[in-house]
């Protein structure tokens, strides 16, 4: 769809090694390494006597000298001196002082590598000494240098990653008994799920170990690990990360709802794409069957993403309009070329229109203005209530892993109209969108989950409302028509049985191609996928969902 007003996601040479002193590699070089410097000073320009303040890029000599002083002070156990060479002395001093204490590091040797511009890499080597366990440990990280705008002096841009590449604000390095035993995660059929076989599950398995390791029959070992800071929102909480195992624990078996066969199919379907994610659930129960992301070791967009879902949102909008008696599949429901709401003029793609068609035809063709034209007869919070009370969107899902549970904020005028087609402020991820299709198929919302509720007796989210009589059947007829002869027909060709589907294309400001979405169900399996910046949902995200169905 194209609109006259757009809206979107608002989403010489360097010589090395002159010598080694106590494990610290010294930098060499000459004055030839200096880069041109600009000298500016209000007093200098006016003939005053104030000292000149350097500006412009740091010279190679400044990078070498300052990084050498910083790293030597750190290695020499002088956190105050090292911190004074950074742009955040207080935070740096606290971090440098605490470094290695909880990790039980004994001695630190820092060996710089070759600088690349203002970035200096280095290797940190130490020994972990904890309750009779002694083992060497080393890693590589780096520091970036910058020029102080007030003094013109070079300084280290402080961040926790200067100490260790895995550290973020508030994180700590610790050595001791692991806070949870290692786990042997298995799928619903008892097949082991490992990060080696399923790289996209690595972070998820860490989260499961964090939360449920102590509820298995495993025993913790002794490890060096990153203790993560507590996030403000549960969905943003990162799991602790094991860095080195000093004494292996005994893994405890943890059964998940995943299906290894579907998981492998989903991973294969998104692999090779610059960015993509997918989720599959069992409509009758809410069990999560597969989660996949590309890149495999990147952000878990499948459960924590927050993107405009585009026309897949028309599932919710259609439910709202049918529940309110405003339309039905066979009712005359024109889709005009133009609709103006709140001063915004909405135009269908290629100025298309369906003059005398039914609502089913508009849904199957995903004609935007058939939905936007209804905004004038809706209250600002109608869509929000339908999404929450019927489809469970925005409720607090207790899936067993961190999730973003969707958002359909109350909006007005043009933004409310845009929300009807999954733009405006609406945000979802593949797990949310798969649940939309699953709710239509099952007839009611079943909160997704990946480990049994009985494991920790956590409360499952329950949608306070439901479809009115006849609405589920109407929605299934709309989604079946879309799957057999509408915008989803190509992707669903040959997929038999009780099927239904919906495509989506969500525009994003500054992005040439829209995000492609696709969701569908077949029997007791529902899935959704998103392929950002790729184009039409049916031809780009559809094949991902099809691959999952073929495996099932």
N, C-alpha and C positions, 0 to 999 in steps of 0.2 A: 504494500500500500504506500502511496506517496501523498503527502499532505502539503498544503501551502505553508503550514507552520510545522516544523519538525520538533520532536522531543525524543529523549532517549534515556539511557541508563545514567542516569546521574544517580550509568557505568561504565763535535770532538768525540770521543769514545770513553767508556767507563772501564777502568781497570779494577779487577776484583782480587781480593785476598792479599793484603800486605802482611798479614800474620794472624795468629790466633792467640788470644789471651783468655785463659780459663774457660775455654769452650766458646768464647765470643769471637766471631769472625769480623775482623776490622775491614772497613771499606777503604779502597785507595782511589786516587783520581788526581785531577789537576785543575788549574784555573780555567783550562780550555772547556771544562764542562759547564761553565756558567752560562746561563741564558740571559738575554737582555733584560734589564730591569727598568721599570719606569719609576722615577722619583718625583713625588708630588708633595707639596706642603703649602698650606695657605700662607704660612709665614715666609717660607722660602721664596714663593712667588712674589711676595711683597717686600722681600729683603729682610724679613725678620730673622731672629736667631733660633727659632724652635728647631729641634732635630727633624731631619727628613724622614718620612714614612714611606717605606717601599710598598709598591703595589705590583700587580701583575703575577704571572706564574712563578712558582718557586724554581730556583736553579737546582741543577743536579747536586751541587755542593751543599746547598741548604737541606735538601732531602736527606743526603747521606749523613751530614753532621748531626742534625736534629734527631733522626731515627736512631743513630748510633748512641747518642747521649741517653735517649729514652730507654732503649733496650738494655744498655749497660747498667743503668740505674735500677731497672726492674730486676735483672739478673743478680745484681749486687745487693738486693734487699733494701733498697732505699726508695720506698713508695712515695715519699714526700717529694723527692727530687724528680722522679719520673712523672708524677702527677703535675708538677709545675711546668712540664713541657707539653701539656695538653690544653685543649680548649674548655675542659670541664674539670678543674683541679680537685674539687670536693668529691665528685662521683668517681674520678679516676683513683684518688687516694684510697677511698673506701674499697673499691674493687681490687686494687693491687695489694692492699693490706690483707684482705680476706682470701686472696688467691691461694689456693693449695692447702689451706688449713683444714677445711672439711673434707677435702679430697685426699688428705694425708700425703701430700707431695713432699719428697725429701730432696732438696736441691733442684735448681732449675738452670738449664743451659740454653741460651738463645742463640741461634745461628742464622744470621740474615741471608737472604737470597739476593738476586739481582733486582734492583728497583726498576719499576716500569712507570715512568713519569713521576707522579706524586704518591704512588703506592709502593710500599716496601713489604715483600713477603719474608717470612722467617719460620724457622722450625724451633719448636719448644720441646726440649727433652727433659724428663724427670724420672724419678722412681717413686712408685706408690709403696708405702710402708704402713700396713694396717694389720694389727693383731697377728703378727707372724707371717702374714702374706706380703711378700716383696716381689715386685715385678716392674720392669721398665715400661715407660709409656712415652710416646712422642706423637706430635701432630704438627700440621702446618696451618698457619693463619697469616694475617697481614694487617698493616696499619696504613691509613691514608693521611697524608700531611696536607696542611692548608696554611694560608697566610692570615694572621690576625689582622683584621681590618683597622684596628685602632693603633697597634704598635708596629705593624708590618712584619713582625717576627714569624718565622715558621713554627708550627705546633702540630701535635698529633690530634686528629679528630677523634675524640674519645667515643667509644661504644664498647659494650661488653665483649663483642666479637674480637676485639684487640687481644683479649686474654685467651679466648678459645672460640673457634668459628661457630660452634653450636650454641653459644650463649646469647640470649636476648635479655632485655631489661628485667631484673628481678630474679633471673635464673641463678642457680648455684651448682658448682661442681661438688659432688659428694662421693665418698667411698664408705661402704659399709654393707650390712645386710640389705639386700634389695627390698624395696617396700612391698613387692609382690613377687610370688614365685613365677618362673617362666611358665608359659602355657603351651600346650599342644592343641591348637585350634583345629576343630574338625567340622566338616560340613554336615548337613542334615542326614547324610547317609554314612557318616563315620570316616570319610576320606579326609586326610590331613591337609590343611591349608597352610602353606609356608610362604614367606616373602620371596623366597627364591623362585618358586613356581608361579606366584601371583604378586609381582612387585607393586601393583596398584593397591594391594591390601596391607602393605607394610605399616603405614601409619595407623590404619584401623586396628591391626593386630596389637600394636603398642597400646592403643587406647583400651582394648579389651583386657590386656594384661593388667594395666593400671587399675581398672575398675573391678575386674572379676578374678584376677589371679589368686587372691587370698580366699576365694570361695571355691577353689578347686582342691584336689588332694596333693598339690605340689608343695615343694619346700624351697624357700628362697636361698640363693647363693650370695656370695660376696662380690660386689660390682663397683666399678667407678661409673657414675651416671650423672646426667644433668637433671637436677630437680627443678621442674618448671614452676614459674611464678603462677599464682592463682589468677585466672582471667576474670574480668568483670562479668562476662557472659558465659554460661556453661558451654554454649555452642562454639566458643572461641578457645576453650581450654585445650592446650597441647599436652600430649602424654610425656611422661619422663622418658629420657632416652639413655639406653645403656651404651657406654663408650668402651668399656673393657671388663671382661669377666675374670675375676681373680679365683673364684671358686664356684664351679657350676652347681646350680640348684637342681631340684628334681621337677621337671615339667608336670603340671596338672592338666588333665584333659578338659577342654571347654567346648561344648557343643554349640554350634551356631545354626542359624536358619538358612545359611547360604547353600547354594547348589553348585558344586564344583564344576559340573558340566556347563551350566548356564554362565557361571562366572568366567570360565575360560572363553566361552563364545563372546561374551560382552567385551572382555579384554582384547580379543583378536579384532573385533569389529571397530573399536576406537583406536587401535594401535596404528601408528603412522600418520595420524591426523595431528596437526599442530596443536589443536585444542579440541577436546570432545569429552563427554561423559555420559554415562547411562546408568539406569537403575531398573531393577525388576522386582516385583512383589507378587505375593499370592493374594488375590482379592478377597477370598473367603476368610482369611485369617489376619492379613497384614504382615506376614512373614517376609522379610527381605531375602530375596533369592540371589541377587547379583548386584554388584557395584563396581563400576569401572571408570577410569579416568585416563586421559592422555594429555600431557605426559604422565607416565605411570607413577613417577616419584614426585609429581607436582602437587598442587593444591587439590584437595578432595572436593571438587565441584559437584560431584554426584549427590552429596548430602549436606555440604556447607555452602554451596554456591548461592548467589543472590542475583538473579537475572530476570529481566522482563520476559515472561513466558509467551508473549505474542498470542496468536490465535488459539493456542491450546486452552487459553482462558475462556474461550467461547463455550466450553463445556459447562463451566460454572454459570456464565451469563445466560445460557440457554435454560439451565435448570431454574434460574431465578425467574425468567420470563414465563416459563411454563408453570412453575409453582404459583405465580401471581395471576395466572389466567390471561396473560397478555398475548400469548400465541400458542401454537401447537404445530406439529410437523406438517400437517396438510393444510393449514390455514394460509390464505393469501397474505403474503408478507413481502412487499416490494423492497428492493435494495436500490435506492436512488444513487445517481452519480455523485451528488454533493449533499452534504448535511452540514448545517452551521450550528454549533453549540458553544455558548459562552464567548462568542466573537471569533471562534476558530472555524475555518472552513475545512471540512474533511472530504477528501476525494478518494474514490476507489482507484485501485491500480488500473492504469491505462484508461481511466475515465469509464470503466465498465459499469453496467447496471443490469438489474433483473427487474423489469417493469412489473410484470404480472405473475411472478413466480411465487412459490410457496416458501414457508420458512425452512422446510427440509432442503429445498434447492439452494437457498442462501447459505445454509450451514455447510452443505456438501461442497459448495464452491468457495466457502470461506469469504463471503462478501461482507466487508466490514460495515458498510453503512446500514445494513439490515439490523445491526446491533446498536450502532451509535445513534441511530434515529430514535431509539427507545429511551434515551437518556432523559428526555423531557418529562417522561411519565414515571420516573423512578426517584426515590429519596436518596440523599447523598450516602446513607449508610446501608442501603439495600444490598449492594454487592458484597460489602464487608461481612454482613450478617450471613448471607447465603454461603460464602466461602468458609466461614468459621463454623456455623451451626450445622451445615450439611456435609461439607467436605473436610472439616477438621483443620483447615488452613489457619495458621497463626496460634493454634493451641500449643501447649507445652508437651511435645512428643517425648516420651521416655523410651527411646529406641534401644538404648544400651551403648550408644556411641554419640559423640557430639554431632548435632544436626541443626541446620537452620530450617525452621518449620513453616516458612512462607509468610508473606505479608500482603494484605489487601487493605491499605489504609482508607479511611473515609476521606473522600475528596469531593470537589464540587465543580460545576460547570464543565469546561472542556477537559479538565484532568479526570473528572469522573467518567465522562464519555470515553476517553482514551482507555481507562481501566477496563471498560467492557470488552475491549479487544486485546487485553493483556499488555497494555503499555501504561503510561502514566506512572503511578507509584507502585504498581503490582510487582512483586518479586518472588521468584521461586527457583527451585533446582530440579534435576531429574527425579529425585525421590518424591518431591511434592507433586510433580506433574504425573508421575506414574500412579500416584495415589488418587488423582482425579479420575483417571480411567478405571482404576480398581473399584472406586466407590460406585461408579455407574454400573459396573458389572455385578458387584455384590449386592447392590441396593442400599448399602449403608456404609459409613466410614469405619474402617478398622485401622487403628493406629499401627504404623509400621514398627517392626522390632527385629533385632538381630540375635538376641539371646532371650531365653524364656523369662517371662515375668516372675516365675517362681524362684528364680535364682537370687533375687534381692527384694522381691515383693514391692517393686516400684509401681506407682499408680499409672495406669495407661490413660491417655487422653481420650475423652469421650465427646463426640459431637452432640450438643444438646438438642438438635432438631433432626429432621430427616426429610426425604422426598414426600411430597403429597401424592395422593393416589393417582397413578397413571404417569407420573413424571419419569420414573425409571424406565418404563417401557418406551416412552417417547424419546428419551435420550439414547437408548440403545438403538432405536430405529434410525435416528440421525447419524450415529457413529457408524452403523452398519452401511448406510447409504454412502457415507464418505469413504469407507474402506473398499466398497465394491465399485462405485462409479464416480466418486468425488476426487478431491485433491490427494487422497491417500491411496488411491486405487493401484497406482504403479508399484508402490512399495509393498502393498498387501496382496498383489497378484499371486494366486496359487495357495494362499494361506486359508485353509478351510475351517469349518466349524463355527462356533459362536464367536463372531469377531466384530470389532468396532474400532475406529481410529479417528484421530484428529491431527492435522498438521498445524504448524505455526511458523511465522517469520516475524521476528521482533527487531525493529529498527533501533539503531544505536547512534547517537550523535557522533559525527566525525568518523564513522565507519562506512566504507563503501558498500559492503554487503551486509544484509541483516543476519542475525543469529537464527540458525535453522533449528526448529523443534519438531518432535514427532512423538505421539503417545498412542498406544493401542492396547487392546486386550484380545486374548484368544482363550476361551475356556477359563480355567482358573490360573491364568498367567497374565499379568499386566506389566508393561514396560514403557519407559520414556527415554529419550536421548536428546542432547543438544550439541550442535556443532557450530560454535561461534564464528561469525564473519564468513559464512559459507554460502548463504543464499536461501533457496526455497527449502522448506522443511521436508517435503515429501521426497525430494531427490537427494538430500544430503544427510538428514537425520533418520529418515525412513529406513535405509538399508541397515542401520545399526540395530534398530528394533526388530527388523525382519530376521537378522542373524540370530538374535536371542530366541525368537519364536522357532526358527528352524532347529535350534539345539534342543528346544523343549519338546 
